[in-house]
Amino acid sequence: MEKDKEKYLEALRQNKGKEDEIELGKSLGFSKEYTDKIIQELMAEERITYHAGQTCNYKVVE
């Protein structure tokens, strides 16, 4: 899962809020459930934050 989290983080950086977080995961071949799990883990690790107001509700903590 570590490689997938890194893949998702990089995709999130490049996405810049344009595509919703679930669709972003699907574009990487992840199911909704798996994407949700990745998001939960990244939130727990404080590597992403919730950020309402754009299509994607999460952003990478830099």
Short mmCIF file of the C-alpha atoms (twelve columns), coordinates in Angstrom:
data_MODEL
# 
_entry.id   MODEL 
# 
loop_
_atom_site.group_PDB 
_atom_site.id 
_atom_site.type_symbol 
_atom_site.label_atom_id 
_atom_site.label_alt_id 
_atom_site.label_comp_id 
_atom_site.label_asym_id 
_atom_site.label_seq_id 
_atom_site.Cartn_x 
_atom_site.Cartn_y 
_atom_site.Cartn_z 
_atom_site.pdbx_PDB_model_num 
ATOM 1  C CA . MET A 1  0.000   0.000  0.000   1 
ATOM 2  C CA . GLU A 2  2.941   2.386  0.552   1 
ATOM 3  C CA . LYS A 3  3.664   2.597  -3.180  1 
ATOM 4  C CA . ASP A 4  -0.011  3.240  -3.880  1 
ATOM 5  C CA . LYS A 5  -0.094  6.036  -1.299  1 
ATOM 6  C CA . GLU A 6  2.904   7.658  -2.973  1 
ATOM 7  C CA . LYS A 7  1.247   7.246  -6.381  1 
ATOM 8  C CA . TYR A 8  -1.941  8.846  -5.064  1 
ATOM 9  C CA . LEU A 9  -0.022  11.718 -3.438  1 
ATOM 10 C CA . GLU A 10 1.781   12.491 -6.686  1 
ATOM 11 C CA . ALA A 11 -1.483  12.356 -8.641  1 
ATOM 12 C CA . LEU A 12 -3.087  14.658 -6.052  1 
ATOM 13 C CA . ARG A 13 -0.229  17.157 -6.433  1 
ATOM 14 C CA . GLN A 14 -0.602  17.196 -10.208 1 
ATOM 15 C CA . ASN A 15 -4.401  17.267 -10.053 1 
ATOM 16 C CA . LYS A 16 -4.500  20.717 -8.363  1 
ATOM 17 C CA . GLY A 17 -8.133  20.262 -7.297  1 
ATOM 18 C CA . LYS A 18 -9.517  19.652 -10.797 1 
ATOM 19 C CA . GLU A 19 -10.720 16.047 -10.498 1 
ATOM 20 C CA . ASP A 20 -12.639 14.630 -7.540  1 
ATOM 21 C CA . GLU A 21 -10.645 12.408 -5.170  1 
ATOM 22 C CA . ILE A 22 -12.537 9.213  -6.043  1 
ATOM 23 C CA . GLU A 23 -12.199 9.737  -9.803  1 
ATOM 24 C CA . LEU A 24 -8.517  10.451 -9.247  1 
ATOM 25 C CA . GLY A 25 -8.177  7.086  -7.501  1 
ATOM 26 C CA . LYS A 26 -10.098 5.341  -10.284 1 
ATOM 27 C CA . SER A 27 -7.739  6.860  -12.855 1 
ATOM 28 C CA . LEU A 28 -4.936  5.047  -11.010 1 
ATOM 29 C CA . GLY A 29 -6.867  1.768  -11.085 1 
ATOM 30 C CA . PHE A 30 -8.060  1.927  -7.459  1 
ATOM 31 C CA . SER A 31 -11.602 1.081  -6.316  1 
ATOM 32 C CA . LYS A 32 -13.618 3.641  -4.341  1 
ATOM 33 C CA . GLU A 33 -13.098 1.597  -1.164  1 
ATOM 34 C CA . TYR A 34 -9.343  1.362  -1.679  1 
ATOM 35 C CA . THR A 35 -9.132  5.088  -2.472  1 
ATOM 36 C CA . ASP A 36 -11.070 5.851  0.735   1 
ATOM 37 C CA . LYS A 37 -8.614  3.692  2.701   1 
ATOM 38 C CA . ILE A 38 -5.622  5.488  1.147   1 
ATOM 39 C CA . ILE A 39 -7.192  8.868  1.972   1 
ATOM 40 C CA . GLN A 40 -7.830  7.786  5.586   1 
ATOM 41 C CA . GLU A 41 -4.231  6.660  6.018   1 
ATOM 42 C CA . LEU A 42 -2.796  9.806  4.420   1 
ATOM 43 C CA . MET A 43 -5.020  11.948 6.668   1 
ATOM 44 C CA . ALA A 44 -3.881  10.002 9.756   1 
ATOM 45 C CA . GLU A 45 -0.254  10.544 8.705   1 
ATOM 46 C CA . GLU A 46 -1.036  14.269 8.188   1 
ATOM 47 C CA . ARG A 47 0.238   14.108 4.605   1 
ATOM 48 C CA . ILE A 48 -3.026  15.488 3.191   1 
ATOM 49 C CA . THR A 49 -5.699  17.805 4.577   1 
ATOM 50 C CA . TYR A 50 -9.399  18.238 3.921   1 
ATOM 51 C CA . HIS A 51 -9.944  21.282 1.721   1 
ATOM 52 C CA . ALA A 52 -13.532 21.982 0.643   1 
ATOM 53 C CA . GLY A 53 -14.293 24.399 -2.141  1 
ATOM 54 C CA . GLN A 54 -12.811 22.705 -5.178  1 
ATOM 55 C CA . THR A 55 -13.799 19.584 -7.077  1 
ATOM 56 C CA . CYS A 56 -11.226 17.609 -5.065  1 
ATOM 57 C CA . ASN A 57 -11.729 17.889 -1.299  1 
ATOM 58 C CA . TYR A 58 -8.136  17.091 -0.323  1 
ATOM 59 C CA . LYS A 59 -4.760  18.706 -0.798  1 
ATOM 60 C CA . VAL A 60 -1.197  17.634 -0.106  1 
ATOM 61 C CA . VAL A 61 0.534   19.094 2.938   1 
ATOM 62 C CA . GLU A 62 3.786   20.580 1.654   1 
# 
